[in-house]
Amino acid sequence: MPNTALLIRRPGWRGSRPFAGLPSSPLAYVLLALAITAAGWNFAARDAAHREQARQRELISRSDRLLSTMKDLETGMRGYALTGKLEYLEPYADALNHIGDDVALACPHSVAQVRS
């Protein structure tokens, strides 16, 4: 039977210190700090990407609303031009009332430049 004391005590073994297995090298601490910093930067970049994604979704929604209003304008004009009946101008008149607001929402910088 082998000597168990030799199996437990190996050369270079530090004994029963509780933190004996943790790295004590300054390089390990630098790498740990670098990993924590990278994780923080990644978290901040993720939040910025989510804000940008929400802004782009809102812009697409506003653009879709503007496109729908433009279609209503075109439909009303075409219907009146083909038939000459005033009831076909209702979508045109409704769209004409909303087009300014839709353009202002979809392109706020363009409207500010045009007004000044």
Backbone torsions as a table, in degrees:
resi	resn	phi	psi	omega
1	MET	NA	130.5	-178.6
2	PRO	-69.4	155.9	179.4
3	ASN	-74.2	118.3	-177.2
4	THR	-70.1	-26.7	178.7
5	ALA	-64.4	-34.9	178.0
6	LEU	-71.9	-32.6	178.0
7	LEU	-70.3	-35.4	-178.9
8	ILE	-77.8	-43.7	-179.2
9	ARG	-95.8	107.3	177.0
10	ARG	-103.4	155.9	177.6
11	PRO	-63.8	133.7	179.5
12	GLY	83.5	0.3	179.8
13	TRP	-77.8	137.4	-170.7
14	ARG	-86.9	-7.0	179.6
15	GLY	100.5	-148.3	-173.1
16	SER	-105.8	32.4	176.6
17	ARG	-68.5	135.3	-174.3
18	PRO	-66.8	-30.4	-178.1
19	PHE	-107.8	25.5	-176.2
20	ALA	-65.6	-29.4	-177.4
21	GLY	-84.5	-9.8	-179.0
22	LEU	-76.5	147.3	179.4
23	PRO	-69.8	138.8	179.6
24	SER	-114.5	8.5	-178.7
25	SER	-78.7	139.1	175.6
26	PRO	-60.8	-29.9	177.6
27	LEU	-63.0	-37.0	178.8
28	ALA	-64.3	-39.2	178.6
29	TYR	-69.7	-36.6	176.6
30	VAL	-64.7	-43.3	178.3
31	LEU	-64.8	-37.9	176.7
32	LEU	-64.2	-44.6	177.6
33	ALA	-63.1	-39.7	177.6
34	LEU	-63.4	-40.9	179.1
35	ALA	-65.7	-40.7	178.6
36	ILE	-66.2	-41.7	177.6
37	THR	-63.4	-42.6	178.6
38	ALA	-64.1	-38.3	178.2
39	ALA	-64.7	-41.5	177.0
40	GLY	-64.0	-42.8	178.4
41	TRP	-63.7	-40.6	179.1
42	ASN	-63.0	-40.1	178.2
43	PHE	-63.9	-44.2	179.3
44	ALA	-65.8	-39.6	179.1
45	ALA	-66.4	-36.4	178.8
46	ARG	-65.0	-42.3	178.1
47	ASP	-63.3	-41.1	178.7
48	ALA	-64.5	-38.7	178.6
49	ALA	-66.5	-37.5	178.4
50	HIS	-67.1	-40.2	177.4
51	ARG	-63.9	-42.1	179.2
52	GLU	-65.4	-39.3	178.7
53	GLN	-63.5	-42.2	178.3
54	ALA	-64.9	-40.0	178.9
55	ARG	-63.9	-41.9	-180.0
56	GLN	-68.7	-36.6	176.3
57	ARG	-62.3	-42.4	178.4
58	GLU	-64.4	-41.0	178.5
59	LEU	-64.0	-40.1	177.5
60	ILE	-64.8	-41.3	178.7
61	SER	-62.0	-44.1	178.5
62	ARG	-65.6	-37.7	178.4
63	SER	-66.3	-39.3	176.2
64	ASP	-63.0	-40.4	177.9
65	ARG	-63.4	-41.4	178.1
66	LEU	-65.0	-41.8	178.3
67	LEU	-62.0	-40.9	178.1
68	SER	-62.8	-41.2	178.2
69	THR	-65.0	-40.0	177.9
70	MET	-64.4	-38.5	176.8
71	LYS	-63.4	-39.8	177.5
72	ASP	-63.2	-40.5	176.4
73	LEU	-59.9	-48.9	-177.2
74	GLU	-65.4	-39.8	179.8
75	THR	-64.3	-44.5	178.9
76	GLY	-63.1	-44.6	179.5
77	MET	-63.9	-43.4	-178.6
78	ARG	-66.6	-42.9	179.1
79	GLY	-61.7	-42.8	179.2
80	TYR	-68.8	-39.2	-179.6
81	ALA	-65.3	-35.4	-178.8
82	LEU	-78.3	-38.8	-172.9
83	THR	-107.1	-27.9	-176.2
84	GLY	77.7	7.9	-179.7
85	LYS	-91.1	136.7	-175.9
86	LEU	-69.3	-24.2	-179.0
87	GLU	-65.1	-21.2	177.0
88	TYR	-76.5	-11.4	177.8
89	LEU	-86.3	-5.7	179.2
90	GLU	-61.3	-48.9	177.1
91	PRO	-62.8	-32.3	178.2
92	TYR	-64.8	-47.5	-178.7
93	ALA	-65.0	-42.2	178.1
94	ASP	-62.9	-43.6	-179.8
95	ALA	-66.7	-36.6	179.7
96	LEU	-64.0	-33.4	177.7
97	ASN	-72.1	-27.9	-175.8
98	HIS	-99.2	-14.2	-171.6
99	ILE	-63.9	-38.1	-179.9
100	GLY	-62.8	-43.6	178.7
101	ASP	-66.3	-40.7	-179.3
102	ASP	-65.7	-39.5	177.9
103	VAL	-67.3	-40.6	179.5
104	ALA	-63.4	-36.9	179.2
105	LEU	-73.9	-40.2	-176.1
106	ALA	-76.5	-35.7	-175.8
107	CYS	-133.3	71.2	-175.4
108	PRO	-63.2	-31.5	-178.8
109	HIS	-73.8	-35.2	-179.7
110	SER	-66.7	-42.4	-178.3
111	VAL	-66.3	-39.2	178.9
112	ALA	-63.9	-37.8	178.9
113	GLN	-70.2	-37.6	-178.5
114	VAL	-69.8	-38.5	-178.3
115	ARG	-71.0	-26.8	-177.2
116	SER	-94.2	NA	NA
